[in-house]
Amino acid sequence: MLRFETAGESHGECLVATLTGLPAGVPVSAASINHELWRRQQGFGRGGRMKIETDQVEIVSGVRHSETIGSPVAIIIRNRDWQNWTEVLPVQAAPDSEEKKKPLKRPRPGHADLAGAIKYNYREARYILERASARETTARVAVGGLCKAYLSEFGIKVLSHVVQVGGVRLERPAEWAEIEAVNQKPEVLLNCVDPGVEKKMKEVVDEAYRTGDTVGGAFEVRAHNVPVGLGSHITWDSRLDGRLAQAIVSMQAVKGVEIGSAEEAAASFGSKVQDTIHYDRGRSEFFRGANKAGGLEGGITNGQDLVVRGLLKPISTLRRPLESVDLDTREPALAAYERSDVAVVPAAGVIGEAMVAIVLAGAMIEKFGGDSLTETRRNFQGYLEQVRKY
Ligand SMILES: Cc1cc2nc3c(=O)[nH]c(=O)nc-3n(C[C@H](O)[C@H](O)[C@H](O)COP(=O)(O)O)c2cc1C
């Protein structure tokens, strides 16, 4: 089974992750993982923190001579900002550390600040926001990079694009080639496949900047070349749609998930939403009339592209702060302001890719097993042969 865990505070020394369960022999390139980390830092609407950090992965175990060796892979990503926080967040208390704390006493609506402070019995929310922050997703993206490397050995690719910023939506489906092209651009604006729509999206973010507000949106993750038969209909927790939904909604600020054309389907008649089944005798292959199910039926991949969307609420921290209460005086007060992003939809798309890649890699390992990539590949090829002969 594939397992991963992350640790680290937003302004601590570093982020840490372990990934256990990858077979031996998966080629790993730190440069490719760093490229994923770079992609997570891009997009119009990011705040000052992303100017400080240039995320770089350090792989400290589980990879030797550029290949996994079957043991847990451990990684570190250092926080450059840590140098400004060593006295605020020391591991060992010093005599003057109480004065150097940066307490957050006016909890920000939409954040874990108040609920977390009450739950963990703190009189202020500093330690809560340090861990609730989406800085944690840097570690997820690095783990996703390892899973992408594994998936690419089987020809599976995972990418994302932005389909909505505020009220501006991409109203048409995107081709896989378009998604590949927009993700190859050396500069990321809002990662939308349609430049006209992207321009309107930028105007929405501009308005949020101007008015001290924030804005959300939606990203779409696509997995291409996925084999039929990952996940299962047999139990609630083996359904791949359920696992993907959990993975996507576990992301900070994501409040909704859509598999395929779920929203459109809910408003349509059944005759318009199911993907009709056909057979190509020349190629001896089944094919579908459309892909409205997003590549999943009964929680099982059906061989079409996997299509998963994440819906992001607007960023909670506003330059124009919302009403809150001072935790000491219990009097009304404006919420605290911590340096913040204004819009993060392209970055969220990259994190969504990582989460989808992690779930897919887990489903592949479950189905095809193998302690070495050679063994997994043999099992995979045998299964493809069985599918071909079906
Ligand atoms: C890539 C990314 C960057 C984020 N940056 C910020 C930020 O700068 N300021 C902020 O208030 N929230 C930011 N968020 C959202 C918060 O982390 C999130 O809203 C908060 O932790 C509360 O959790 P919840 O919204 O999931 O309930 C970001 C989210 C993502 C995915």
The ligand as an SDF file (V2000), in Angstrom:
LIG
                    3D

 31 33  0  0  0  0  0  0  0  0999 V2000
   -1.9710   27.3330   -2.8690 C   0  0  0  0  0  0  0  0  0  0  0  0
   -2.7390   27.9260   -1.7370 C   0  0  0  0  0  0  0  0  0  0  0  0
   -2.2950   29.1030   -1.1710 C   0  0  0  0  0  0  0  0  0  0  0  0
   -3.0120   29.7050   -0.1380 C   0  0  0  0  0  0  0  0  0  0  0  0
   -2.5800   30.9070    0.3530 N   0  0  0  0  0  0  0  0  0  0  0  0
   -3.3230   31.5360    1.2850 C   0  0  0  0  0  0  0  0  0  0  0  0
   -2.9500   32.8260    1.7570 C   0  0  0  0  0  0  0  0  0  0  0  0
   -1.9560   33.3990    1.3290 O   0  0  0  0  0  0  0  0  0  0  0  0
   -3.7400   33.4150    2.6800 N   0  0  0  0  0  0  0  0  0  0  0  0
   -4.8770   32.8090    3.1630 C   0  0  0  0  0  0  0  0  0  0  0  0
   -5.5640   33.3940    3.9730 O   0  0  0  0  0  0  0  0  0  0  0  0
   -5.2500   31.5930    2.7510 N   0  0  0  0  0  0  0  0  0  0  0  0
   -4.5050   30.9370    1.8290 C   0  0  0  0  0  0  0  0  0  0  0  0
   -4.8980   29.7000    1.3860 N   0  0  0  0  0  0  0  0  0  0  0  0
   -6.0890   29.0730    1.9610 C   0  0  0  0  0  0  0  0  0  0  0  0
   -5.9220   28.6690    3.4190 C   0  0  0  0  0  0  0  0  0  0  0  0
   -4.7970   27.8430    3.6020 O   0  0  0  0  0  0  0  0  0  0  0  0
   -7.1840   27.9750    3.9320 C   0  0  0  0  0  0  0  0  0  0  0  0
   -8.3180   28.6770    3.5260 O   0  0  0  0  0  0  0  0  0  0  0  0
   -7.1560   27.9100    5.4430 C   0  0  0  0  0  0  0  0  0  0  0  0
   -6.0940   27.0700    5.8470 O   0  0  0  0  0  0  0  0  0  0  0  0
   -8.4610   27.4070    6.0560 C   0  0  0  0  0  0  0  0  0  0  0  0
   -8.7640   26.1330    5.6370 O   0  0  0  0  0  0  0  0  0  0  0  0
  -10.0420   25.8020    4.7560 P   0  0  0  0  0  0  0  0  0  0  0  0
  -10.3000   26.9750    3.8670 O   0  0  0  0  0  0  0  0  0  0  0  0
   -9.6530   24.6020    3.9670 O   0  0  0  0  0  0  0  0  0  0  0  0
  -11.2010   25.5380    5.6820 O   0  0  0  0  0  0  0  0  0  0  0  0
   -4.1980   29.0790    0.3490 C   0  0  0  0  0  0  0  0  0  0  0  0
   -4.6370   27.8780   -0.2100 C   0  0  0  0  0  0  0  0  0  0  0  0
   -3.9180   27.3100   -1.2500 C   0  0  0  0  0  0  0  0  0  0  0  0
   -4.4270   26.0240   -1.8550 C   0  0  0  0  0  0  0  0  0  0  0  0
  1  2  1  0
  2  3  1  0
  2 30  2  0
  3  4  2  0
  4  5  1  0
  4 28  1  0
  5  6  2  0
  6  7  1  0
  6 13  1  0
  7  8  2  0
  7  9  1  0
  9 10  1  0
 10 11  2  0
 10 12  1  0
 12 13  2  0
 13 14  1  0
 14 15  1  0
 14 28  1  0
 15 16  1  0
 16 17  1  0
 16 18  1  0
 18 19  1  0
 18 20  1  0
 20 21  1  0
 20 22  1  0
 22 23  1  0
 23 24  1  0
 24 25  2  0
 24 26  1  0
 24 27  1  0
 28 29  2  0
 29 30  1  0
 30 31  1  0
M  END
$$$$
